[in-house]
Amino acid sequence: MGEVELLALYWTVSGPAEVHVGREWSLFDWRDRCSEAAKVGFKGIGLWHADIEHQLETRTLDEMRAIFDDAGLKYLQVEFLADFFVEKGTPERTQSDRLRRLLFDTAAAFDAHHIKVGNIPGTPCELDRLTEAFAELCQDASRYTDATVVYEFMPFDVNVNTLDAALALVQGAAQANGGLAIDTWHMAKLGIAPGELRRIPRQYLSWVELSDGQIENMTDPVDETVNHRRLPGEGEFDLPGYVEVCRELGYGGPWGVEVLSETLRSRPMEEAFARAFETTVAQFQAGVA
């Protein structure tokens, strides 16, 4: 088995930010984040749109890329784009279009691995219309960047919350730069067992994120999702199973670590990075796949 390449995704190492409800930008400086990621062994890092906007108040994208390169990092994830499928002229679409360009420009500046999109707000849309919009989004992205556009399906997505719907979306869009993001948290909460992922054609298995948790749902699903995920190996999900099937399908990485945890966000930056890396890489070193 070759080296396992991991990305420290934004919410895993953002520190005490307020997920979706307030200040979403990190108090940890970008230079410190990049340095700490490389120090503990990560090969890449993630950026959330609000954090990009905050950093651009004092740095250019080129300056951010120079810091990233100086740290020796290789991969960048940029996220998150929602409401790209709603009617033009609405406030939601106007905001989405503004963020679309921000994410495209960021992806281009960093030669990003991918841009993550989806439907966190749970905005209803007919699947045919969503598929058409996703195809258009991928085509638009290709004019700016080589980054793949990955659709992350999840329980909150009222349009794409089954594997069948996810496959219909990406296969219907049929874009070379469009695929699926598989997050083990969402798979477990949707009741999608590792073996079911074998139905995904390799060309659409574009990105995999690892996090752990408990099988039984808490009373508040939003609170559970943003505050109570667990580091890989510290919960009840079959992470080895998900990894094994993804590798069987030919996915070779890199792999994201996305642990939205109020406890983890309260820890010192050095501890958050170290724990996220150590617990995740241990899943592979223990003989996964």
C-alpha positions as CSV (number, residue, x, y, z in Angstrom):
1,M,0.0,0.0,0.0
2,G,1.3,3.4,-1.0
3,E,1.3,6.5,1.1
4,V,-2.1,7.6,2.3
5,E,-2.7,11.2,1.4
6,L,-5.1,13.1,3.7
7,L,-6.7,16.5,3.6
8,A,-7.6,18.4,6.8
9,L,-11.0,19.8,5.8
10,Y,-12.2,23.2,6.9
11,W,-14.6,22.4,9.7
12,T,-12.3,19.8,11.2
13,V,-9.6,22.4,11.9
14,S,-11.4,25.7,11.8
15,G,-11.3,26.2,15.5
16,P,-14.2,27.9,17.4
17,A,-16.2,29.0,14.3
18,E,-20.0,29.1,14.3
19,V,-21.1,26.5,11.8
20,H,-23.9,27.9,9.5
21,V,-25.2,30.3,12.2
22,G,-22.7,33.1,12.7
23,R,-19.0,33.8,12.2
24,E,-17.9,31.0,9.9
25,W,-14.4,32.3,9.3
26,S,-11.6,30.8,11.3
27,L,-9.6,32.7,14.0
28,F,-6.6,30.6,13.0
29,D,-4.4,32.4,10.6
30,W,-4.0,30.8,7.1
31,R,-0.3,30.6,7.4
32,D,-0.5,28.8,10.7
33,R,-3.1,26.4,9.4
34,C,-1.0,25.5,6.4
35,S,2.1,25.1,8.5
36,E,0.4,22.9,11.1
37,A,-1.3,20.7,8.4
38,A,2.1,20.0,6.8
39,K,3.8,19.5,10.2
40,V,1.5,16.7,11.2
41,G,1.4,15.0,7.9
42,F,-1.6,16.3,5.9
43,K,-1.0,16.8,2.2
44,G,-3.8,19.3,1.8
45,I,-6.4,21.4,3.5
46,G,-9.9,22.8,2.9
47,L,-11.4,26.2,2.5
48,W,-15.0,27.3,3.2
49,H,-16.4,30.2,1.2
50,A,-16.8,32.5,4.2
51,D,-13.2,32.0,5.2
52,I,-12.0,32.8,1.7
53,E,-13.9,36.0,1.8
54,H,-12.5,36.9,5.2
55,Q,-8.9,36.2,4.1
56,L,-9.4,38.3,0.9
57,E,-9.9,41.4,3.1
58,T,-6.1,41.3,3.9
59,R,-4.5,38.9,1.3
60,T,-4.9,38.1,-2.4
61,L,-5.5,34.6,-3.7
62,D,-2.0,34.6,-5.1
63,E,-0.6,35.4,-1.6
64,M,-2.7,32.7,-0.1
65,R,-1.4,30.2,-2.7
66,A,2.2,31.2,-2.0
67,I,1.7,30.5,1.7
68,F,0.1,27.1,0.8
69,D,3.0,26.3,-1.5
70,D,5.6,27.4,1.0
71,A,4.1,24.9,3.5
72,G,4.6,22.1,1.0
73,L,0.9,21.3,0.6
74,K,-0.4,19.6,-2.5
75,Y,-4.2,19.5,-2.4
76,L,-6.9,22.1,-1.8
77,Q,-10.7,21.6,-1.4
78,V,-13.0,24.6,-1.9
79,E,-16.6,24.6,-0.7
80,F,-19.5,25.1,-0.5
81,L,-21.9,26.1,-3.4
82,A,-25.7,25.7,-2.9
83,D,-28.7,27.0,-4.7
84,F,-27.0,27.0,-8.1
85,F,-30.2,25.4,-9.4
86,V,-32.8,27.9,-8.2
87,E,-34.4,30.5,-10.5
88,K,-32.2,33.3,-11.7
89,G,-33.0,36.7,-10.2
90,T,-33.9,35.3,-6.8
91,P,-31.9,36.4,-3.8
92,E,-30.7,32.9,-3.3
93,R,-29.5,32.5,-6.9
94,T,-27.8,35.9,-6.8
95,Q,-25.8,34.9,-3.7
96,S,-25.1,31.5,-5.2
97,D,-23.8,33.1,-8.4
98,R,-21.5,35.4,-6.5
99,L,-20.1,32.5,-4.5
100,R,-19.8,30.5,-7.7
101,R,-17.3,32.9,-9.1
102,L,-15.4,33.2,-5.8
103,L,-15.0,29.4,-5.7
104,F,-14.0,29.2,-9.3
105,D,-11.4,31.9,-8.9
106,T,-10.0,30.2,-5.8
107,A,-9.9,26.8,-7.4
108,A,-8.1,28.3,-10.4
109,A,-5.6,30.1,-8.2
110,F,-4.7,26.9,-6.3
111,D,-5.2,24.2,-9.0
112,A,-7.7,22.8,-6.5
113,H,-8.5,19.1,-6.4
114,H,-12.3,19.8,-6.4
115,I,-15.1,22.1,-5.6
116,K,-17.8,20.8,-3.4
117,V,-21.5,21.6,-4.0
118,G,-24.8,20.3,-2.8
119,N,-28.0,21.3,-1.0
120,I,-27.4,22.0,2.7
121,P,-30.3,24.4,2.9
122,G,-32.7,21.7,1.6
123,T,-34.1,23.7,-1.3
124,P,-36.7,21.7,-3.3
125,C,-36.0,21.1,-7.0
126,E,-37.1,18.6,-9.5
127,L,-34.4,16.1,-10.3
128,D,-34.4,16.8,-14.0
129,R,-34.0,20.5,-13.4
130,L,-31.2,19.8,-10.8
131,T,-29.4,17.5,-13.3
132,E,-29.6,20.2,-16.0
133,A,-28.2,22.8,-13.6
134,F,-25.4,20.5,-12.4
135,A,-24.4,19.9,-15.9
136,E,-24.3,23.6,-16.6
137,L,-22.3,24.3,-13.4
138,C,-19.7,21.7,-14.5
139,Q,-19.5,23.3,-17.9
140,D,-19.1,26.7,-16.4
141,A,-16.4,25.5,-14.0
142,S,-14.4,24.0,-16.8
143,R,-13.9,27.5,-18.3
144,Y,-12.0,28.6,-15.2
145,T,-10.4,25.5,-13.5
146,D,-9.5,21.9,-14.0
147,A,-11.0,21.1,-10.5
148,T,-13.7,18.4,-10.4
149,V,-17.2,19.6,-9.3
150,V,-18.4,17.0,-6.7
151,Y,-22.0,16.8,-5.5
152,E,-22.3,15.8,-1.8
153,F,-25.6,14.1,-1.1
154,M,-26.9,14.0,2.4
155,P,-30.0,13.6,4.6
156,F,-30.8,17.3,4.5
157,D,-31.0,17.3,0.7
158,V,-34.7,16.9,-0.2
159,N,-33.9,16.1,-3.8
160,V,-30.9,13.8,-3.6
161,N,-30.9,11.7,-0.5
162,T,-30.6,8.2,-2.0
163,L,-27.9,6.5,-4.0
164,D,-30.3,6.0,-6.8
165,A,-31.0,9.8,-7.0
166,A,-27.3,10.6,-6.7
167,L,-26.4,8.3,-9.6
168,A,-29.3,9.6,-11.7
169,L,-27.9,13.2,-11.1
170,V,-24.3,12.6,-12.2
171,Q,-25.1,10.1,-14.9
172,G,-27.8,12.3,-16.3
173,A,-25.5,15.3,-16.3
174,A,-22.7,13.2,-17.9
175,Q,-19.9,15.7,-17.4
176,A,-16.3,14.6,-17.4
177,N,-15.5,17.0,-14.5
178,G,-18.6,16.1,-12.5
179,G,-18.9,13.4,-9.8
180,L,-20.0,12.4,-6.4
181,A,-18.6,13.2,-2.9
182,I,-19.0,10.3,-0.6
183,D,-19.0,11.3,3.1
184,T,-19.1,8.4,5.5
185,W,-21.2,10.4,7.9
186,H,-23.9,11.0,5.4
187,M,-23.7,7.5,4.1
188,A,-24.2,6.0,7.5
189,K,-27.0,8.4,8.4
190,L,-28.8,7.6,5.1
191,G,-28.4,3.9,5.8
192,I,-26.2,3.3,2.8
193,A,-24.0,0.4,3.6
194,P,-20.4,0.2,2.3
195,G,-21.3,-2.6,-0.2
196,E,-23.9,-0.4,-1.9
197,L,-21.2,1.9,-3.1
198,R,-20.1,-0.8,-5.6
199,R,-23.0,0.5,-7.7
200,I,-21.1,3.8,-8.4
201,P,-19.2,3.8,-11.7
202,R,-15.5,4.6,-11.0
203,Q,-15.6,7.8,-13.1
204,Y,-18.2,9.3,-10.7
205,L,-16.5,8.3,-7.5
206,S,-14.6,11.6,-7.3
207,W,-14.1,12.3,-3.6
208,V,-14.3,10.5,-0.2
209,E,-14.5,12.1,3.2
210,L,-14.1,10.2,6.5
211,S,-15.8,10.9,9.8
212,D,-17.3,8.7,12.5
213,G,-20.3,8.8,14.8
214,Q,-23.1,6.8,16.4
215,I,-25.6,4.8,14.5
216,E,-28.6,5.9,16.6
217,N,-29.8,9.3,15.6
218,M,-29.9,12.1,18.2
219,T,-33.0,14.1,18.8
220,D,-31.8,17.1,16.8
221,P,-30.2,16.0,13.5
222,V,-28.7,19.4,12.7
223,D,-27.0,19.7,16.1
224,E,-25.8,16.1,15.7
225,T,-24.4,16.8,12.3
226,V,-22.5,20.0,13.1
227,N,-21.5,19.3,16.7
228,H,-21.3,15.6,17.4
229,R,-19.3,13.8,14.7
230,R,-16.4,11.8,16.0
231,L,-12.9,11.3,14.8
232,P,-12.3,8.2,12.6
233,G,-12.2,5.0,14.8
234,E,-13.9,6.7,17.7
235,G,-17.5,5.9,16.7
236,E,-19.7,3.1,15.4
237,F,-19.5,3.5,11.6
238,D,-17.9,0.9,9.4
239,L,-15.1,3.1,8.1
240,P,-12.9,0.2,7.1
241,G,-15.7,-1.1,5.1
242,Y,-16.3,2.1,3.2
243,V,-12.6,2.6,2.6
244,E,-12.2,-1.0,1.4
245,V,-15.1,-0.7,-1.1
246,C,-13.8,2.6,-2.4
247,R,-10.4,1.2,-3.0
248,E,-11.9,-1.9,-4.6
249,L,-13.6,0.5,-7.1
250,G,-10.2,2.0,-7.9
251,Y,-10.3,5.1,-5.7
252,G,-6.8,5.9,-4.6
253,G,-7.2,9.1,-2.7
254,P,-6.6,11.7,-1.5
255,W,-9.0,11.3,1.4
256,G,-10.7,14.1,3.4
257,V,-11.1,14.2,7.1
258,E,-14.4,16.1,7.9
259,V,-15.2,15.9,11.6
260,L,-17.7,18.6,12.6
261,S,-17.4,18.5,16.4
262,E,-18.0,21.1,19.0
263,T,-15.4,19.4,21.2
264,L,-12.8,19.3,18.5
265,R,-13.4,23.0,17.6
266,S,-12.8,24.0,21.2
267,R,-9.3,22.4,21.3
268,P,-6.0,24.2,20.6
269,M,-5.1,24.3,16.9
270,E,-2.1,22.0,17.3
271,E,-4.2,19.3,19.0
272,A,-7.0,19.5,16.5
273,F,-4.7,18.9,13.5
274,A,-2.7,16.2,15.3
275,R,-5.7,14.3,16.5
276,A,-7.5,14.5,13.1
277,F,-4.4,13.1,11.3
278,E,-3.4,10.4,13.8
279,T,-6.9,8.9,14.2
280,T,-7.5,8.9,10.4
281,V,-4.2,7.5,9.3
282,A,-4.5,4.8,11.9
283,Q,-7.5,3.4,10.0
284,F,-5.2,2.7,7.1
285,Q,-2.2,1.5,9.1
286,A,-4.4,-1.0,10.9
287,G,-4.7,-2.9,7.7
288,V,-7.8,-1.4,6.1
289,A,-8.3,-2.9,2.6
